[in-house]
Amino acid sequence: MDRRTARLWQIVVGVAFVIGGATVVVASVDPSWPVPGATTLAVLAGVSAAGFALAAAVRVLDGDHQRGVGHLLAVCGWLLLLVGEAVESEAATVGGVAVVLAAGAYLVWLGLD
C-alpha cells in the first residue's frame, strides 16, 4: 500500500471510529439522538458498516485482497448486527457480534503474520 492510499485508509477507519464513539457518548446523554426510534447500537452498526465498506474498497483497489476480505467480513458482521437490532432479533445481533469479532481477529492475525 503506498503512502497516499495508507493515509486515506487510516482517515476512513479513524473517522468511522470517531463518529461511532461520539454516537455512543451523545446517546448516553440523550437517548432520542441521533435517530428517534433507532437504538444507539443500530446507529453505531450502520456507521461502522459504512466506514469498513469504504476501507475495504480502498484496500481492494490497492491490491491488498487479504485485508480487503477482512474488512468485508467486518462489514457483513456490522450489517448483521444492524439487522438484528432493527428486527429485534437477539440471535442476529449475537451473530453479528461474533462475525465482527472474527473479522477483527483475522485482521490482527494478518498484522502479526
C-alpha positions as CSV (number, residue, x, y, z in Angstrom):
1,M,0.0,0.0,0.0
2,D,1.5,3.3,-1.0
3,R,1.7,6.2,1.4
4,R,-1.2,8.1,0.0
5,T,-3.6,5.1,0.0
6,A,-2.5,4.1,3.5
7,R,-3.3,7.6,4.7
8,L,-6.7,7.5,3.1
9,W,-7.4,4.1,4.7
10,Q,-6.4,5.4,8.1
11,I,-8.6,8.5,7.7
12,V,-11.6,6.5,6.7
13,V,-11.3,4.0,9.6
14,G,-10.5,6.7,12.1
15,V,-13.5,8.8,11.1
16,A,-15.8,5.8,11.4
17,F,-14.5,5.1,14.9
18,V,-14.7,8.7,16.0
19,I,-18.3,9.0,14.7
20,G,-19.2,5.7,16.4
21,G,-17.6,6.8,19.7
22,A,-19.3,10.2,19.6
23,T,-22.6,8.5,18.9
24,V,-22.3,6.3,22.0
25,V,-21.3,9.3,24.2
26,V,-24.0,11.6,23.0
27,A,-26.7,8.9,23.0
28,S,-25.9,8.2,26.6
29,V,-27.0,11.7,27.4
30,D,-29.9,11.9,25.0
31,P,-31.4,8.5,24.1
32,S,-33.6,10.0,21.3
33,W,-30.4,11.1,19.5
34,P,-29.2,10.6,16.7
35,V,-32.2,8.9,15.1
36,P,-35.5,8.8,17.0
37,G,-36.8,5.2,17.2
38,A,-33.4,3.6,16.5
39,T,-31.1,2.2,19.1
40,T,-27.7,3.5,19.6
41,L,-26.3,0.1,18.7
42,A,-28.1,0.2,15.4
43,V,-26.7,3.6,14.5
44,L,-23.2,2.5,15.6
45,A,-23.5,-0.6,13.4
46,G,-24.6,1.5,10.4
47,V,-21.7,3.9,10.8
48,S,-19.2,1.1,11.3
49,A,-20.6,-0.8,8.2
50,A,-20.2,2.2,6.0
51,G,-16.7,3.0,7.3
52,F,-15.5,-0.5,6.9
53,A,-17.1,-0.7,3.4
54,L,-15.1,2.3,2.3
55,A,-11.9,0.9,4.0
56,A,-12.4,-2.4,2.2
57,A,-12.8,-0.7,-1.1
58,V,-9.6,1.2,-0.6
59,R,-7.7,-2.0,0.3
60,V,-9.1,-4.0,-2.6
61,L,-8.5,-1.2,-5.1
62,D,-4.9,-1.0,-3.8
63,G,-4.5,-4.8,-4.4
64,D,-4.4,-5.8,-0.7
65,H,-7.1,-8.5,-1.1
66,Q,-6.5,-10.3,2.3
67,R,-7.1,-7.2,4.3
68,G,-10.0,-6.2,2.0
69,V,-11.6,-9.6,2.7
70,G,-11.2,-9.0,6.5
71,H,-12.8,-5.6,6.1
72,L,-15.7,-7.0,4.1
73,L,-16.2,-9.7,6.7
74,A,-16.4,-6.8,9.3
75,V,-19.0,-5.1,7.1
76,C,-21.1,-8.3,7.0
77,G,-20.9,-8.6,10.8
78,W,-21.9,-4.9,11.3
79,L,-24.8,-5.3,8.8
80,L,-26.0,-8.5,10.6
81,L,-25.8,-6.6,13.9
82,L,-27.8,-3.7,12.4
83,V,-30.5,-6.1,11.1
84,G,-30.6,-7.8,14.4
85,E,-31.2,-4.5,16.1
86,A,-33.8,-3.4,13.5
87,V,-35.9,-6.5,13.8
88,E,-35.1,-7.1,17.5
89,S,-33.6,-10.5,16.9
90,E,-31.2,-11.4,19.6
91,A,-29.8,-14.3,17.5
92,A,-28.9,-12.0,14.6
93,T,-27.4,-9.4,17.0
94,V,-25.2,-12.1,18.7
95,G,-24.3,-13.5,15.2
96,G,-23.3,-10.0,14.1
97,V,-21.1,-9.5,17.1
98,A,-19.4,-12.9,16.5
99,V,-18.7,-12.1,12.9
100,V,-17.3,-8.7,13.8
101,L,-15.0,-10.3,16.4
102,A,-13.9,-12.9,13.9
103,A,-13.1,-10.2,11.4
104,G,-11.1,-8.3,14.0
105,A,-9.2,-11.5,14.9
106,Y,-8.5,-12.2,11.3
107,L,-7.1,-8.6,10.7
108,V,-5.0,-8.9,13.9
109,W,-3.6,-12.2,12.6
110,L,-2.7,-10.6,9.3
111,G,-1.0,-7.8,11.1
112,L,1.1,-10.2,13.2
113,D,1.8,-12.6,10.3
